[in-house]
Amino acid sequence: MKRLLSGLVAVALTIPVFLGLTKIDAIPGWLYSERGYVVLSPLFRIFGAVGVEGHEDVVVGVLLVASFAIALAIAYGGPVLWRTTRRTAH
Protein backbone atom coordinates (compact mmCIF):
# COMPACT_ATOMS: atom_id res chain seq x y z
CA MET A 1 0.00 0.00 0.00
CA LYS A 2 2.85 2.38 0.78
CA ARG A 3 4.46 1.71 -2.59
CA LEU A 4 1.22 2.47 -4.40
CA LEU A 5 0.81 5.71 -2.47
CA SER A 6 4.42 6.70 -3.15
CA GLY A 7 3.93 5.93 -6.84
CA LEU A 8 0.80 8.08 -6.98
CA VAL A 9 2.62 10.90 -5.20
CA ALA A 10 5.44 10.63 -7.74
CA VAL A 11 2.97 10.83 -10.63
CA ALA A 12 1.27 13.84 -9.02
CA LEU A 13 4.62 15.59 -8.49
CA THR A 14 5.88 15.03 -12.04
CA ILE A 15 4.25 18.12 -13.56
CA PRO A 16 5.31 20.54 -10.78
CA VAL A 17 8.87 19.20 -10.99
CA PHE A 18 8.72 19.52 -14.79
CA LEU A 19 7.65 23.14 -14.47
CA GLY A 20 10.47 23.74 -12.00
CA LEU A 21 13.03 22.19 -14.35
CA THR A 22 11.89 24.31 -17.26
CA LYS A 23 12.21 27.46 -15.13
CA ILE A 24 15.94 26.76 -14.73
CA ASP A 25 17.18 28.50 -17.87
CA ALA A 26 20.36 26.46 -18.14
CA ILE A 27 18.60 23.10 -18.66
CA PRO A 28 16.37 23.95 -21.65
CA GLY A 29 19.12 26.23 -22.94
CA TRP A 30 21.54 23.33 -22.99
CA LEU A 31 19.01 20.88 -24.45
CA TYR A 32 18.22 23.25 -27.32
CA SER A 33 21.87 24.09 -28.01
CA GLU A 34 24.12 22.38 -30.54
CA ARG A 35 25.70 20.24 -27.80
CA GLY A 36 22.26 19.17 -26.57
CA TYR A 37 21.29 18.13 -30.08
CA VAL A 38 24.48 16.10 -30.40
CA VAL A 39 23.77 14.30 -27.11
CA LEU A 40 20.12 13.71 -28.02
CA SER A 41 20.79 12.70 -31.64
CA PRO A 42 20.55 8.95 -30.86
CA LEU A 43 17.06 9.55 -29.42
CA PHE A 44 16.13 11.61 -32.48
CA ARG A 45 17.12 8.68 -34.70
CA ILE A 46 15.39 6.06 -32.52
CA PHE A 47 12.09 7.94 -32.52
CA GLY A 48 12.39 9.12 -36.12
CA ALA A 49 12.19 12.76 -35.10
CA VAL A 50 12.51 15.05 -38.10
CA GLY A 51 12.43 18.82 -37.94
CA VAL A 52 11.87 21.18 -35.08
CA GLU A 53 8.53 19.69 -34.03
CA GLY A 54 9.94 16.17 -33.81
CA HIS A 55 12.97 17.34 -31.87
CA GLU A 56 10.72 19.31 -29.53
CA ASP A 57 8.76 16.16 -28.69
CA VAL A 58 11.95 14.30 -27.80
CA VAL A 59 13.25 17.16 -25.63
CA VAL A 60 9.93 17.40 -23.77
CA GLY A 61 9.96 13.63 -23.31
CA VAL A 62 13.46 13.74 -21.85
CA LEU A 63 12.42 16.51 -19.45
CA LEU A 64 9.31 14.55 -18.40
CA VAL A 65 11.32 11.39 -17.74
CA ALA A 66 13.84 13.39 -15.70
CA SER A 67 10.97 15.06 -13.81
CA PHE A 68 9.40 11.69 -13.01
CA ALA A 69 12.75 10.35 -11.78
CA ILE A 70 13.18 13.35 -9.48
CA ALA A 71 9.58 13.09 -8.27
CA LEU A 72 10.09 9.37 -7.59
CA ALA A 73 13.19 10.16 -5.54
CA ILE A 74 11.21 12.73 -3.56
CA ALA A 75 8.26 10.39 -3.04
CA TYR A 76 10.36 7.44 -1.88
CA GLY A 77 13.22 9.33 -0.22
CA GLY A 78 11.12 11.87 1.65
CA PRO A 79 9.54 9.47 4.15
CA VAL A 80 12.88 7.74 4.75
CA LEU A 81 14.55 11.07 5.43
CA TRP A 82 11.66 12.10 7.67
CA ARG A 83 11.92 8.92 9.79
CA THR A 84 15.69 9.20 10.03
CA THR A 85 15.64 12.80 11.22
CA ARG A 86 12.85 12.11 13.72
CA ARG A 87 14.78 9.19 15.25
CA THR A 88 17.95 11.23 15.68
CA ALA A 89 16.04 14.18 17.18
CA HIS A 90 14.66 12.09 20.06
C-alpha positions as CSV (number, residue, x, y, z in Angstrom):
1,M,0.0,0.0,0.0
2,K,2.9,2.4,0.8
3,R,4.5,1.7,-2.6
4,L,1.2,2.5,-4.4
5,L,0.8,5.7,-2.5
6,S,4.4,6.7,-3.1
7,G,3.9,5.9,-6.8
8,L,0.8,8.1,-7.0
9,V,2.6,10.9,-5.2
10,A,5.4,10.6,-7.7
11,V,3.0,10.8,-10.6
12,A,1.3,13.8,-9.0
13,L,4.6,15.6,-8.5
14,T,5.9,15.0,-12.0
15,I,4.2,18.1,-13.6
16,P,5.3,20.5,-10.8
17,V,8.9,19.2,-11.0
18,F,8.7,19.5,-14.8
19,L,7.6,23.1,-14.5
20,G,10.5,23.7,-12.0
21,L,13.0,22.2,-14.4
22,T,11.9,24.3,-17.3
23,K,12.2,27.5,-15.1
24,I,15.9,26.8,-14.7
25,D,17.2,28.5,-17.9
26,A,20.4,26.5,-18.1
27,I,18.6,23.1,-18.7
28,P,16.4,24.0,-21.7
29,G,19.1,26.2,-22.9
30,W,21.5,23.3,-23.0
31,L,19.0,20.9,-24.4
32,Y,18.2,23.3,-27.3
33,S,21.9,24.1,-28.0
34,E,24.1,22.4,-30.5
35,R,25.7,20.2,-27.8
36,G,22.3,19.2,-26.6
37,Y,21.3,18.1,-30.1
38,V,24.5,16.1,-30.4
39,V,23.8,14.3,-27.1
40,L,20.1,13.7,-28.0
41,S,20.8,12.7,-31.6
42,P,20.5,8.9,-30.9
43,L,17.1,9.6,-29.4
44,F,16.1,11.6,-32.5
45,R,17.1,8.7,-34.7
46,I,15.4,6.1,-32.5
47,F,12.1,7.9,-32.5
48,G,12.4,9.1,-36.1
49,A,12.2,12.8,-35.1
50,V,12.5,15.1,-38.1
51,G,12.4,18.8,-37.9
52,V,11.9,21.2,-35.1
53,E,8.5,19.7,-34.0
54,G,9.9,16.2,-33.8
55,H,13.0,17.3,-31.9
56,E,10.7,19.3,-29.5
57,D,8.8,16.2,-28.7
58,V,11.9,14.3,-27.8
59,V,13.2,17.2,-25.6
60,V,9.9,17.4,-23.8
61,G,10.0,13.6,-23.3
62,V,13.5,13.7,-21.8
63,L,12.4,16.5,-19.4
64,L,9.3,14.6,-18.4
65,V,11.3,11.4,-17.7
66,A,13.8,13.4,-15.7
67,S,11.0,15.1,-13.8
68,F,9.4,11.7,-13.0
69,A,12.7,10.3,-11.8
70,I,13.2,13.4,-9.5
71,A,9.6,13.1,-8.3
72,L,10.1,9.4,-7.6
73,A,13.2,10.2,-5.5
74,I,11.2,12.7,-3.6
75,A,8.3,10.4,-3.0
76,Y,10.4,7.4,-1.9
77,G,13.2,9.3,-0.2
78,G,11.1,11.9,1.6
79,P,9.5,9.5,4.2
80,V,12.9,7.7,4.8
81,L,14.6,11.1,5.4
82,W,11.7,12.1,7.7
83,R,11.9,8.9,9.8
84,T,15.7,9.2,10.0
85,T,15.6,12.8,11.2
86,R,12.9,12.1,13.7
87,R,14.8,9.2,15.2
88,T,18.0,11.2,15.7
89,A,16.0,14.2,17.2
90,H,14.7,12.1,20.1
